[in-house]
Amino acid sequence: MVYLLDTNVIIRFLVGDHEEHLEKSRQIFKEIEMAKLQVEILEGVVMEAFFVLTKFYKLPKNDVIDDLKSILNMNGVINQNKTILYEALNIIENKNIDFVDALICAKSKLQGFGKLSFDEDVKKC
């Protein structure tokens, strides 16, 4: 069975501010890394994790991006859109752009979609 991973599991794993949840999240990610547990991480979950970690916890953007990329790279993460999520994170890392705009840019670049937007960030990427 493939499981959908929720944002709070990622947050507890990366922040470690709830002892019981930290231990459980460590076990979950250990099983994901060994591919004993298969998960899909929805785009919205990656976006929410990025937002919460950078805005609420005030963690450095590049550290959060590295952590999210490491999670996406685990053996048990089976997303078919990993390349798009990586590219969106790369765009965020290199430009002052929000996650959704970066996702639009990544899908446009990698899958050949056109872009319809009034947002200058989307137009220039």
Secondary structure as GFF3:
##gff-version 3
##sequence-region A 1 125
A	DSSP	beta_strand	2	4	.	.	.	ID=ss1
A	DSSP	alpha_helix	7	15	.	.	.	ID=ss2
A	DSSP	alpha_helix	19	33	.	.	.	ID=ss3
A	DSSP	beta_strand	38	40	.	.	.	ID=ss4
A	DSSP	alpha_helix	43	51	.	.	.	ID=ss5
A	DSSP	pi_helix	52	56	.	.	.	ID=ss6
A	DSSP	alpha_helix	61	72	.	.	.	ID=ss7
A	DSSP	alpha_helix	82	94	.	.	.	ID=ss8
A	DSSP	alpha_helix	99	111	.	.	.	ID=ss9
A	DSSP	alpha_helix	120	124	.	.	.	ID=ss10
###
